[in-house]
């Protein structure tokens, strides 16, 4: 007499494949969103750089010294003189 258990793993395998496909699709969507957002941020940064150049903005920063003296930061906006 032989007793055996036969288990059909088809449903489990199909579920695992569906889950893997969903994870892959979700990961792809996230990567696309990251790329889009990165591009938006890069464009925004470029616009800020251009604006700073156009406005002739100069920045001066003096950091904290080894003696613990305070840091001083100053921005000077140089506007063309009115004629």
WOZI-V306494 format. One record per residue. N is the residue number from 1. RES is the residue in one small letter. SS is DSSP state (H for helix, E for strand, C for the rest). PHI is phi as a letter, one per 30 degrees, with the letter a starting at -180 (NA if undefined). Layout:
{{N	RES	SS	PHI} {N	RES	SS	PHI}}
//
This chain:
{{1	x	C	NA} {2	x	C	b} {3	x	C	c} {4	x	C	b} {5	x	C	c} {6	x	C	c} {7	x	C	c} {8	x	C	d} {9	x	C	c} {10	x	H	e} {11	x	H	d} {12	x	H	d} {13	x	H	d} {14	x	H	d} {15	x	H	d} {16	x	H	d} {17	x	H	d} {18	x	H	d} {19	x	H	d} {20	x	H	d} {21	x	H	d} {22	x	H	d} {23	x	H	d} {24	x	H	d} {25	x	H	d} {26	x	H	d} {27	x	H	d} {28	x	H	d} {29	x	H	d} {30	x	H	d} {31	x	H	d} {32	x	H	d} {33	x	H	d} {34	x	H	d} {35	x	H	d} {36	x	H	d} {37	x	H	d} {38	x	H	d} {39	x	H	d} {40	x	H	d} {41	x	H	d} {42	x	H	d} {43	x	H	d} {44	x	H	d} {45	x	H	d} {46	x	H	d} {47	x	H	d} {48	x	H	d} {49	x	H	d} {50	x	H	d} {51	x	H	d} {52	x	H	d} {53	x	H	d} {54	x	H	d} {55	x	C	d} {56	x	C	h} {57	x	E	d} {58	x	E	c} {59	x	E	c} {60	x	E	b} {61	x	E	b} {62	x	E	c} {63	x	C	d} {64	x	C	d} {65	x	C	d} {66	x	C	d} {67	x	C	d} {68	x	C	i} {69	x	C	d} {70	x	C	d} {71	x	C	d} {72	x	E	b} {73	x	E	b} {74	x	E	b} {75	x	E	c} {76	x	E	c} {77	x	E	c} {78	x	C	c} {79	x	C	c} {80	x	C	e} {81	x	C	d} {82	x	C	d} {83	x	C	c}}
//
